[in-house]
Structure formats: structure tokens, C-alpha cells
């Protein structure tokens, strides 16, 4: 393996632990019938229930795009706005209608905690940017990538503060609904954050990094809920980012286009034919097409459609390039300048403090007493 290259992560999944809701139809066992079912019989019974609830021609929201794999498996991609109540309803409606075998969401293992946190805790966490969070981001991603992540979190915190709504609501709804569907797996389909930020930082020159950081630091435009709903065709957070990084095509490529490829890859991996259980080894294998629901930001849907039938090189977009010579020199110069400014600041403050102390009457009196007490030669 080449230096700086990272292996694609294993297909991360979170198995829902909740049981089907009480409102679901449970088959009745007539008196006198045997109630002890084998594992295969129980599986087939639950599968039959699931297929009966699965609508052949579901009426889905307009934000849903249907894709078909070569083996006949179907993928329903729900394009969402990350701060929209309507998007959460679209996710619930889609999962209940198609009864998927797999649900894939635009999250990676570094953000999976938001699935189990309550809305109040998430709202508080999203609004608070502490020194501890900065240190954690720097430890995970390196200094420049960690600072960039914190600046992007500031953008998300700004939207959260303006709307009073925690991010990721559609992903939590997807997790809850997937737990109610028999044999439904839950997959994390986004590229790991450290890889994305390291590739993004490597794509920018030193002055581009400074310019982008400046724009993110001074983001303060007001946002309303109407703005969110008007952005249903392009997610609000991604639209704001697109406006800020529009002059940096390499940054757009790493943050948006490459993740389109990764999400497409994750959806393809999920859309594999399912092998049904056999009562014995002598029974022939039987596979059926699977049904997948993908929950992603609306801005990624066109890229997923574009990449759906193309050959994907997933290893290429998982490689973290080493820093360039100019980047290392610029960073060294920045560190030297910072240390120099810090040293000058400490010298200036020390000098001012010393002059202030010497000008105090008590200090003047002590110096005079010390001078008069000194023996004359």
C-alpha cells in the first residue's frame, strides 16, 4: 500500500434493536396448531408479513428518486434538507411504503452518535463550540483539518441557532423506522470525515485556506424556516457551503463530488440480492432482489444518479495525499510568525506591567527606602 493511502472502511452497519410496533399485524395461531416454529419457518413467516406490507407501486414523495441495479434490486434515494420537518416526514413515508431490506444514511462512524441522542441534547451540542471539541477535532484530523472541521461546525451551529432545530433529524427518523421493519439493516454510507477534510485541505493553497476560513468565521446572515423549505431542491447547508466554496473548484470536488461517488458505492453495496434461508443443505439456494432506501442531502442526488451506472474507483478517493512542499513551508512560516507575535506580545505586556508597577507610589517609596538604606562608600 502506498504511503498516505487508507483502506476503504468496512461496511459499517448499526443493527436496530427495537421490535416491530404494536400496531403491526401479528399472525394468529389457531388452537391445536403447533406453536414451536423452526428458525427457517419463523423467518419465512416474518418475511411474508413484510412482503405483504411492501407496496408494489408505492406512492412516494417527489423528493424520492428510484434507481434499479443490474440484478433487479431497487434503491429509493430520499433527497433531504438537513433542517427540514418535511424531509423527516418524507423519510418515514418512504420506509413504511417500501419496507426496505437495508437503509443507508449519509453518516459515517464519526457522526453515528447523533442517532441515539435526544433532540434537546443535540440542539445544545450543536450550538456549543468548546475548546474541548476543538482539541478533539485536531487530534482526529490534524491541526488544519481540525480547524476546518470546527469552522464548518460553526456554520451548522449558526443554522441551528437561527432555526432552533437540531441537525440530522431525518437520519434519526430513518433509524427509528428501520428498527420497525423485519430484517432491515442500517448502514452508514458516507466517507469518514477525517479523509474528507484531509483531502479538502490538501486541495487548497495556503492563501485559499486563509480566505475560506475568513469567510466561515464571519458567517452571520439570518436564516428562516421558509428559507429551508425553499432550498428543498438543494439542501440549505450544502447551498451555503457551495456559495462559499464556489471559487474553489478543487474544494467542491472533494467535499461534494467525491462523496457522491462514495455514497453511490455504499448504495450499490447495499443493493445486493438476498439469499433466503434453507431448511437443509440439500435445498437449492434461492436469491431475491433487495429493496434499499438511501437518505442523503438533496445536493447529492444528481451525483448519485450520474454515477449509478459508471465504474467507480473507491480507492482513489480514499487516499490522503501528503502535504506539498509549498504547504509545509507556508505552515512553518505561519508557526514562526505566530511564535514571534506571541513572544513580542509577552515582551510588550511584561514591559507595560513593569512600568506600571514601578510607577506606583508604594513601589517608589520602597525604592527610596532601599536606596537610603544602602551604605555610602
Buried (B, 14 or more C-beta within 10 A) or exposed (E): EEEEEBEBEEBBBBEBEEEBEEEEEEEEEEEEEEEEEEEBEEBBEBBEBBEEBBEEEBEBBEBBBEBEBEEEBBBBBBBBBBBBBBBBEBBBBBBBBBBBBBBBBBBBBBBBEBBEBEEEEBBEBBBEBEEEBBEBBBEBBBEBBBBBBBBBBEBBBBBBEBBEBBBBBBBBBBBBBBBBBBEBBBBBBBBBBBBBBBBBBBBBBBEBBEBBBEBBEEBEEEBEBEBBBEBBEBBBBBBBBBEBBEEBEBBBBBBBBBBBBBBBBBBBBBBBEBEEBEEEEEEEEEEBBBBBBBBBBBBBBEBBBEBBEEEBEBEEBBBBEEBEEEBEEBBEEBEEEEEEEEEEEEEEEEEEEEEEEEEEEEEEEEEEEEEEEEEEE
